[in-house]
Amino acid sequence: MTTIQIELPDATAQAARDAGLLTPPVLERLLNDALRRKGVNELFEKMDELADANFPPMTMEEIQAEVDAVRAERRTRAAGS
């Protein structure tokens, strides 16, 4: 378990305390929600970058070949473990 100390303006701290937002379970939920949103935002940013890169579309055969290659690599790694 990690202890974190933060500095907030008194009014903000009091309002958050009054709203029940400064308890460990609530803070954990708020942070997890923020992390999830950040991850989603980063995913969409990467998707935009890929769209802007103008890669030629792949055929279904090319997609299947990539899927097959990944599966074969995973089987090889799993067999070696």
Secondary structure, DSSP 8 states (H G I E B T S, - for coil): ---------HHHHHHHHHTT-SSHHHHHHHHHHHHHHHHHHHHHHHHHHHHHTT-----HHHHHHHHHHHHHHHHHHHHH-
